Amino acid sequence: MLSNNIYRFLEMSNRELFEEALPSCILTLSARGNSTGYFKANTWKTGANNHHEISLNPSLLNRSDDLVFQTLVRCMVFLWQATHGTPPLQLGYCSEEFTHKMRELGLPCEKDYGMNVKWSVQSGGKYAAIRPNAMQSFFPLQSLEILPPKSKRVKFTCEKCGTKAMAMAGVRLTCMTEECNTPMTKEITA
């Protein structure tokens, strides 16, 4: 159901913002650092065909605002640039061509080019026109419980002297304080 809603939004955006100029792409959900989402060209292959990927951070789906839709449109602009413009040399780089297209769609950027360029929603712009329909048709997603990503760090405690330490998951620690030389145990945290 969730992926159907997101694909329906992609189809609506392709029709109303890009005049159906965008090819289909693979949609994935991936918690990748602090990124809200990203686009990668020609990531997937089926036979001789390459497919583009748009990936969203699942944490967006719990938000009550429309950042999920803004992020999808931003990724769609990268898709447009890869298929109809000049692709950037570096993943995530926003060129003048990219920021011009964002402005055209009603999501003007704070800078003309660069990395991690922030954008805003222009009232009366193309995106603002589809925003109410997106919010009504594709929300609420808040009823979904999205678990936080599992921590890659684990807390350890020495049972003998009480010393605590943090380490990467999968390692074993031995307490060496005051010649303790005691194996440390993983501490279960909720």
PLY file of the C-alpha trace (Angstrom):
ply
format ascii 1.0
element vertex 190
property float x
property float y
property float z
element edge 189
property int vertex1
property int vertex2
end_header
0.00 0.00 0.00
2.75 2.46 0.96
4.77 1.89 -2.21
1.57 2.18 -4.29
0.88 5.61 -2.77
4.41 6.79 -3.43
4.33 5.48 -7.02
0.97 7.20 -7.55
2.55 10.45 -6.34
5.50 9.92 -8.72
3.09 9.36 -11.61
1.03 12.44 -10.71
4.19 14.57 -10.38
5.58 13.26 -13.67
2.31 14.19 -15.38
1.68 17.57 -13.71
5.23 18.86 -13.16
7.33 17.18 -15.87
4.74 16.73 -18.66
5.35 12.94 -18.53
8.96 13.41 -19.67
10.51 11.17 -17.00
11.19 7.46 -17.48
10.10 4.97 -14.83
12.58 4.26 -12.06
13.14 1.93 -9.12
11.98 3.28 -5.75
13.78 2.14 -2.61
13.64 3.03 1.07
17.02 3.40 2.72
18.20 5.15 5.86
21.48 6.56 4.56
22.98 8.95 7.05
21.05 12.17 7.47
19.94 12.20 3.85
16.22 12.65 3.18
16.64 10.87 -0.14
18.86 10.54 -3.17
18.90 9.74 -6.89
21.33 7.41 -8.62
21.47 6.98 -12.39
21.70 3.54 -13.98
21.95 1.68 -10.68
19.86 -1.38 -11.57
20.19 -3.69 -14.59
17.78 -6.11 -16.22
19.44 -7.71 -19.19
20.75 -4.91 -21.39
18.54 -2.25 -19.75
19.67 0.14 -17.03
17.23 1.59 -14.50
17.53 4.68 -12.35
16.90 4.67 -8.59
15.18 7.10 -6.25
15.68 6.28 -2.60
13.83 7.82 0.35
14.78 7.78 3.99
11.94 5.85 5.72
11.98 8.34 8.61
10.29 10.85 6.25
7.15 8.75 6.23
6.36 9.60 9.86
6.41 13.35 9.28
3.21 15.36 9.15
4.51 17.89 6.62
5.14 17.32 2.94
8.94 16.96 3.06
8.55 13.44 1.65
6.91 14.89 -1.49
9.40 17.75 -1.78
12.23 15.20 -1.54
10.63 13.01 -4.23
10.29 16.00 -6.57
13.91 17.02 -5.89
15.02 13.46 -6.79
12.81 13.61 -9.87
14.68 16.77 -10.94
17.93 14.79 -10.73
16.22 12.09 -12.85
15.13 14.76 -15.35
18.69 16.12 -15.44
20.14 12.63 -16.02
17.77 11.93 -18.93
17.16 15.38 -20.48
19.97 17.61 -19.28
23.62 17.44 -18.34
24.17 15.07 -15.41
26.35 16.44 -12.60
29.89 15.12 -12.28
29.43 14.42 -8.57
26.53 12.59 -6.89
24.28 15.11 -5.14
25.82 18.20 -6.76
23.20 20.80 -7.68
24.21 22.58 -10.88
22.68 25.78 -12.26
20.61 23.61 -14.60
19.25 21.72 -11.58
18.43 24.86 -9.53
16.79 26.46 -12.59
14.51 23.43 -12.98
13.71 23.46 -9.23
12.77 27.16 -9.49
10.63 26.41 -12.57
8.73 23.78 -10.51
8.16 26.18 -7.61
10.92 24.88 -5.31
13.50 27.69 -5.51
16.95 26.96 -4.10
18.89 29.25 -1.76
22.00 29.12 -4.00
22.49 28.78 -7.75
24.70 25.69 -7.40
26.63 23.60 -4.90
26.33 20.64 -2.54
23.51 20.29 -0.01
21.51 23.15 -1.52
18.39 23.95 0.49
15.11 24.80 -1.19
11.77 26.32 -0.23
8.20 26.09 -1.54
7.10 29.07 -3.62
3.46 29.97 -2.99
1.58 29.94 -6.26
4.20 27.73 -7.93
3.62 24.42 -9.73
4.56 22.35 -6.69
2.30 24.40 -4.39
-0.59 23.64 -6.78
-0.21 19.85 -6.39
0.69 19.98 -2.69
-2.89 19.90 -1.27
-3.82 16.90 -3.44
-0.65 15.09 -2.36
-1.30 15.77 1.32
-4.92 14.63 1.07
-4.42 11.62 -1.21
-1.18 10.16 0.11
-1.34 10.96 3.83
-1.72 10.09 6.63
1.26 7.80 6.76
1.74 8.57 10.46
-0.19 5.41 11.39
2.81 3.39 10.23
5.31 2.56 12.92
8.80 2.93 11.51
11.42 1.61 13.85
14.63 3.61 14.25
17.70 2.04 12.64
19.63 -0.35 14.84
22.62 1.23 16.46
26.00 0.16 15.20
27.48 0.85 18.64
26.92 -1.27 21.74
27.34 -0.35 25.40
29.59 -2.67 27.45
29.95 -2.92 31.25
32.61 -4.58 33.41
30.81 -6.66 36.04
33.80 -6.50 38.38
34.55 -2.76 38.56
31.56 -1.18 36.75
33.59 0.50 34.01
31.48 1.29 30.93
32.54 1.54 27.30
31.02 1.89 23.83
32.20 -0.17 20.87
31.08 -1.35 17.47
28.58 -4.21 17.43
30.21 -7.62 17.11
33.36 -6.92 19.15
34.45 -8.34 22.51
35.98 -6.06 25.11
38.15 -6.83 28.12
38.37 -4.34 30.98
41.99 -3.42 31.65
41.43 -0.74 34.33
43.44 -1.22 37.52
44.59 -4.58 36.20
40.97 -5.80 36.21
41.43 -8.05 33.14
37.73 -9.04 33.13
35.66 -9.67 29.97
33.03 -6.94 29.61
29.39 -7.81 28.97
26.99 -6.17 26.52
24.47 -3.97 28.21
20.95 -4.25 26.87
19.47 -0.81 26.31
15.87 -0.12 25.45
0 1
1 2
2 3
3 4
4 5
5 6
6 7
7 8
8 9
9 10
10 11
11 12
12 13
13 14
14 15
15 16
16 17
17 18
18 19
19 20
20 21
21 22
22 23
23 24
24 25
25 26
26 27
27 28
28 29
29 30
30 31
31 32
32 33
33 34
34 35
35 36
36 37
37 38
38 39
39 40
40 41
41 42
42 43
43 44
44 45
45 46
46 47
47 48
48 49
49 50
50 51
51 52
52 53
53 54
54 55
55 56
56 57
57 58
58 59
59 60
60 61
61 62
62 63
63 64
64 65
65 66
66 67
67 68
68 69
69 70
70 71
71 72
72 73
73 74
74 75
75 76
76 77
77 78
78 79
79 80
80 81
81 82
82 83
83 84
84 85
85 86
86 87
87 88
88 89
89 90
90 91
91 92
92 93
93 94
94 95
95 96
96 97
97 98
98 99
99 100
100 101
101 102
102 103
103 104
104 105
105 106
106 107
107 108
108 109
109 110
110 111
111 112
112 113
113 114
114 115
115 116
116 117
117 118
118 119
119 120
120 121
121 122
122 123
123 124
124 125
125 126
126 127
127 128
128 129
129 130
130 131
131 132
132 133
133 134
134 135
135 136
136 137
137 138
138 139
139 140
140 141
141 142
142 143
143 144
144 145
145 146
146 147
147 148
148 149
149 150
150 151
151 152
152 153
153 154
154 155
155 156
156 157
157 158
158 159
159 160
160 161
161 162
162 163
163 164
164 165
165 166
166 167
167 168
168 169
169 170
170 171
171 172
172 173
173 174
174 175
175 176
176 177
177 178
178 179
179 180
180 181
181 182
182 183
183 184
184 185
185 186
186 187
187 188
188 189
